[in-house]
Amino acid sequence: MFSLSITYPIAFPTLIAYAVSKDLRYLDFLYSIRSATHGVPRGNGLRVSKQDGIELLFPSREDPNFEDVFLRNVYFPYKPQKTDVVFDIGAHMGFFTAKIAKHVDKVVAFEPDPKNFAFLLENLRRNKLINVVALNFALGKEDASLFLERHYGQGRTKVTDQDTGYRINVRSVNSIAQSLGLKPNVIKIDTEGYELPILQGAKSIIDNNKPKFLIAAYHYPGEVSDVAKYLSANHYLCYRYDVPHTLQKTKESYIYAEPLKNELFKS
């Protein structure tokens, strides 16, 4: 936190300049400053960071996603267990996957954006994570063919039914779990507002396997309510927690959900 208290004030004028001009070059400069203490520059806007024995390669502009997992620790309710089978939906460049992989049985990391996916594969290679399966497609309510919508930064890629010119394959949690022959007992979802369709596509897994959920639910107004309502209707106890941005008053909402105790014995 000490290093952040130095870099954030330096970055603040750049943020103001971007707010006034909307020039994306200011954002690139902002994130290069923010990430200065998070790793070693490797040229072309890339950075290598080492955290808790994990080595990660990522562009400086993806520093907020790195910060979420390792500095803000937004998934803190989850305590990995050696027997866990984890679905990381919206794996991005593999930050959450890399953090937990050596502490669980298996991780399946889903990332539809090919640029993110390339970094995900590289970070798995760097850390010799042989218990991770990486899949380059999106998840949703049902198997389908949809599109990717890109914004600034690769962490903001989202699934849409609007033709963006970049078509992708979409699978449901139910169908991919059956194809892989796996029964996830932990599912993490951060998909830029596409969380509810993914939950709807996991109905059979929810009914029969009752996994725990970690869900980023701040992407649109009312998302926390939508997600909690769906899970509650499926006999889950939902805990909302709000994580402040670093050195800011604004917060992002997450949900940790686990099946009601009397439901644990029905599968």
C-alpha positions in Angstrom: 0.0 0.0 0.0 3.0 2.3 0.6 4.0 2.1 -3.0 0.4 2.8 -4.2 0.3 5.9 -2.0 3.2 7.2 -4.0 2.1 6.3 -7.5 -1.6 7.2 -7.2 -1.0 10.9 -6.5 1.5 11.1 -9.3 -1.1 9.5 -11.6 -4.0 11.7 -10.6 -3.2 14.7 -12.9 -3.1 12.2 -15.8 -6.5 11.0 -14.9 -7.8 14.6 -14.9 -6.2 15.1 -18.3 -8.0 12.1 -19.7 -11.3 13.1 -18.2 -11.0 16.4 -20.0 -9.6 15.3 -23.3 -10.8 11.6 -23.6 -7.4 11.0 -25.2 -6.6 7.3 -24.6 -2.9 8.1 -24.6 -3.4 9.6 -21.2 -4.9 6.3 -20.0 -1.9 4.4 -21.3 0.4 6.8 -19.4 -1.8 6.5 -16.3 -1.6 2.7 -16.2 2.2 2.8 -16.9 2.5 4.9 -13.7 0.1 2.8 -11.7 1.9 -0.4 -12.6 5.4 1.0 -11.9 5.7 -0.7 -8.6 4.0 -3.9 -9.7 6.7 -5.5 -11.8 9.6 -5.0 -14.2 9.1 -3.4 -17.6 9.7 -5.7 -20.6 9.2 -3.2 -23.4 6.1 -2.7 -25.7 4.1 -1.8 -22.7 4.5 -5.2 -21.0 5.4 -5.9 -17.4 6.5 -9.0 -15.5 5.4 -9.2 -11.9 6.2 -11.7 -9.2 3.7 -12.2 -6.4 3.7 -15.0 -3.9 6.0 -17.1 -6.0 3.9 -16.5 -9.2 5.3 -14.9 -12.3 2.9 -13.0 -14.5 3.3 -11.2 -17.8 0.7 -8.6 -18.7 0.3 -5.2 -20.4 0.5 -2.2 -18.1 -3.0 -1.1 -19.1 -4.3 -4.4 -17.6 -2.9 -3.4 -14.2 -6.3 -2.8 -12.6 -7.1 -6.5 -13.1 -3.8 -7.5 -11.6 -4.5 -5.2 -8.7 -8.0 -6.6 -8.2 -6.7 -10.1 -7.6 -3.4 -9.5 -5.8 -3.7 -6.1 -4.0 -7.4 -5.5 -3.5 -7.9 -9.3 -3.0 -11.5 -9.0 -4.3 -12.1 -12.8 -3.9 -11.0 -13.0 -0.3 -14.0 -15.1 0.9 -12.6 -18.0 -1.1 -10.1 -20.3 0.7 -8.7 -22.8 -1.7 -8.9 -26.5 -0.8 -6.8 -29.3 -2.3 -9.9 -31.2 -3.5 -11.5 -28.1 -5.3 -12.4 -28.2 -9.0 -12.7 -24.5 -10.0 -14.3 -23.0 -13.1 -12.7 -19.5 -13.6 -15.2 -17.8 -16.0 -13.7 -14.6 -17.4 -10.2 -15.7 -16.7 -8.7 -12.8 -18.5 -4.9 -13.2 -18.4 -4.9 -15.8 -15.7 -4.4 -13.8 -12.5 -7.0 -15.6 -10.4 -6.2 -18.9 -12.0 -2.5 -18.6 -11.3 -3.1 -17.5 -7.7 -5.1 -20.5 -6.8 -4.0 -23.3 -9.1 -1.3 -24.8 -6.9 -3.7 -25.0 -4.0 -6.5 -26.9 -5.7 -7.1 -30.1 -7.7 -8.0 -28.6 -11.0 -8.9 -25.2 -12.7 -10.7 -24.8 -16.0 -10.1 -21.2 -17.2 -12.5 -19.8 -19.8 -11.4 -16.7 -21.8 -13.0 -15.8 -25.1 -10.7 -12.9 -26.1 -7.8 -14.3 -28.2 -5.4 -11.6 -27.0 -6.2 -12.3 -23.3 -6.0 -16.0 -24.0 -2.5 -15.7 -25.4 -1.4 -14.1 -22.1 -3.3 -16.7 -20.1 -1.4 -19.5 -21.9 1.9 -17.7 -21.4 1.3 -17.3 -17.7 0.3 -20.9 -17.3 3.6 -21.9 -19.0 5.7 -19.6 -16.9 4.3 -21.1 -13.7 4.2 -24.7 -14.9 0.5 -25.0 -14.0 -0.2 -28.5 -15.4 -3.5 -28.8 -13.5 -5.2 -26.0 -15.5 -7.3 -26.5 -18.7 -7.6 -23.2 -20.7 -10.5 -22.9 -23.1 -10.8 -20.1 -25.7 -14.6 -19.5 -25.7 -17.3 -17.8 -23.7 -20.0 -19.2 -21.5 -23.6 -18.2 -21.5 -27.2 -19.4 -21.1 -26.9 -21.9 -23.9 -24.6 -23.1 -26.6 -24.6 -20.4 -29.3 -22.6 -18.2 -31.6 -22.4 -14.6 -30.5 -20.0 -11.7 -30.7 -17.2 -10.0 -28.6 -17.5 -6.3 -27.8 -14.2 -4.6 -27.0 -13.5 -1.4 -25.1 -10.3 0.2 -23.8 -8.2 -2.5 -22.1 -8.6 -6.2 -22.7 -10.2 -6.7 -19.3 -13.4 -5.0 -20.5 -14.2 -7.4 -23.3 -17.8 -8.6 -23.1 -20.2 -10.9 -24.9 -23.0 -9.4 -27.0 -25.6 -10.4 -29.5 -24.9 -7.3 -31.5 -22.7 -7.9 -34.6 -19.3 -6.4 -33.8 -17.5 -8.3 -36.6 -15.9 -10.7 -34.1 -17.9 -13.9 -33.8 -17.2 -16.3 -30.9 -18.5 -19.7 -29.7 -20.5 -19.8 -26.5 -21.1 -22.8 -24.3 -23.2 -23.3 -21.2 -21.7 -24.4 -17.9 -24.0 -27.4 -18.0 -22.8 -28.6 -21.4 -19.1 -28.0 -20.9 -19.1 -29.7 -17.5 -20.7 -32.7 -19.1 -18.2 -32.6 -22.0 -15.2 -32.4 -19.7 -16.6 -35.0 -17.2 -16.1 -32.5 -14.4 -18.2 -31.4 -11.5 -17.0 -27.9 -10.4 -17.5 -27.2 -6.7 -16.3 -23.5 -7.0 -17.3 -21.2 -9.8 -15.9 -17.7 -10.2 -17.5 -15.3 -12.7 -16.4 -11.9 -13.9 -17.7 -11.3 -17.4 -18.6 -7.6 -17.6 -22.3 -7.9 -17.0 -22.9 -11.3 -18.6 -23.0 -13.1 -15.2 -26.7 -13.8 -15.0 -26.9 -15.7 -18.4 -24.0 -17.8 -17.3 -25.8 -18.7 -14.1 -28.9 -19.6 -16.0 -26.8 -21.9 -18.2 -25.5 -23.6 -15.0 -28.9 -24.7 -13.7 -28.2 -28.4 -13.8 -24.8 -28.0 -12.1 -26.5 -25.8 -9.5 -29.2 -28.3 -8.9 -27.0 -31.4 -8.8 -23.6 -30.3 -7.7 -24.3 -27.2 -5.6 -21.0 -25.3 -6.2 -20.0 -22.2 -4.3 -19.9 -19.0 -6.3 -17.7 -15.9 -6.4 -19.3 -13.3 -8.7 -18.3 -9.8 -9.7 -21.7 -8.0 -9.7 -21.0 -4.3 -10.3 -21.2 -4.0 -14.1 -24.7 -2.4 -14.3 -27.2 -0.9 -11.8 -29.1 -3.7 -10.1 -26.7 -6.5 -11.1 -26.2 -7.5 -7.4 -30.0 -7.8 -7.0 -30.4 -9.8 -10.2 -27.7 -12.3 -9.3 -28.8 -12.6 -5.7 -32.4 -13.1 -6.7 -31.5 -15.9 -9.1 -29.3 -17.7 -6.7 -31.7 -17.3 -3.7 -34.4 -18.8 -5.8 -32.2 -21.8 -6.3 -31.6 -22.3 -2.6 -28.4 -20.3 -2.1 -27.3 -18.0 0.7 -25.8 -14.9 -0.8 -23.3 -12.6 0.9 -22.8 -9.2 -0.7 -19.5 -7.5 0.0 -18.2 -4.2 -1.3 -14.5 -3.7 -2.1 -13.2 -0.1 -2.2 -11.0 1.0 -5.0 -7.4 1.7 -3.9 -7.2 5.1 -2.1 -10.7 6.0 -3.3 -14.2 6.1 -1.7 -15.9 4.3 -4.6 -16.6 0.6 -4.2 -17.4 -2.5 -6.3 -19.9 -5.1 -5.3 -19.3 -8.8 -5.2 -21.3 -11.8 -4.2 -20.1 -14.9 -2.4 -22.8 -17.6 -2.5 -23.1 -21.1 -1.0 -25.9 -23.6 -1.0 -28.2 -23.6 2.0 -27.1 -26.3 4.5 -30.2 -28.4 4.1 -29.6 -28.4 0.3 -26.1 -29.9 0.7 -27.5 -33.4 1.2 -29.9 -33.6 -1.7 -27.6 -34.2 -4.6 
